[in-house]
Amino acid sequence: MATAVGMTRIVAADEPGVAAAVAALAQGELIGLPTETVYGLAADATNDDALRRVFEVKGRPTGHPLIVHIADASWLDALALDVSPACRALVEHAWPGPLTVVVRARDTVSRVATGGRDTVAVRMPAHGAALAIIARLGRPVAAPSANRFGGVSPTTARHVADDLGEDIALVVDGGACDIGVESTIVDCTLEQPEILRPGAVTQDDVRRIVAPSGTSIGEGVTGESRAPGMLARHYAPAAKLVLHETAASLPSDANPVLDCASDLVEAARTLYARLREHDAAGHAVVHVLMPPARGLGHALRDRLRKAASSAD
């Protein structure tokens, strides 16, 4: 069954919907792909023309790499050279799931997808419809968040349709995203693996996984084009976000308050939807009670700080 929002066709995540998505990708078209993190703007990762269209539709700088999504962990070796023991341990423990690894790319990997770099970001999503679509296509797909560049990421099919309209062939409705924030990105090309973007696979998780290999973990987040989501301003709503570390610092004005401190899992799952709701309501200012700097709170703090950053 398919419905239409504006000029975008939304299809169910069933057999006909999966078949329609695979056919569109095989023809070089773009689709909205559900994952457990956020919805992706998916293209055949082996089709350079389709990949260029991703950058065009998003308004994304071409030097900003895309994440390549695979259907099975065994596909990693077809994309990567010299996969380190630490990287092997990470994917063994965290795939399928919200973890992206940056590895040295084989010559066969499209440099359009990598933003011209000799490294490629790879993940295996934990969403049945996404895995079915990629597996049936038989090739990896590149899938950055399915929204205009720098804006609030989509966590429902309706968000994708509202943002991208007729620029895509269809959106597969896989329900609201379970996690709601983008994947953790770990650079595994370095002697000391480095977390480039925090996510639901936390810093503590990464340390525990790689500790048996005797490798420590870096937590640098510099180098804006090394991986997606590293720009100073990103994930930004129209409203101005005012961040508060404690409830005591919240003002008693009429502006709404977004509580991200009480339940970290729920705050992550609903963050982008709530930012979109405040924009739809026309709120010019939103106060945010920040989460603690632990566990999933690191990912939330990263997204909120970038969303609140000045555009100047």
Buried (B, 14 or more C-beta within 10 A) or exposed (E): EEBEBEEBBBBBBEEEBBBBBBBBBBEBBBBBBBBBBBBBBBBBBBBBEBBBBBBEBBEBEEEBBBBBBBBEBEBBEEBBBEBBEBBBBBBEBBBBBBBBBBBBBEEEBBBBBBBEBEBBBBBBBBBBBBBBBBBBBEBBBBBBBBBBBBBBBBBBBBBBBBBBEEBBBBBBBBEBBBBBBBBBBBBBBBEEBBBBBBBBBBBEBBBEBBEEBEBEBBEEBEEBBBBBBBBEBBBBBBBBBBBBEEEEEBEEEEBBBBBBBEEBEEBBBBBBBBBBBBBEEEBEBBBBBBBBEEBBBBBBBBBBBBBBBEEE
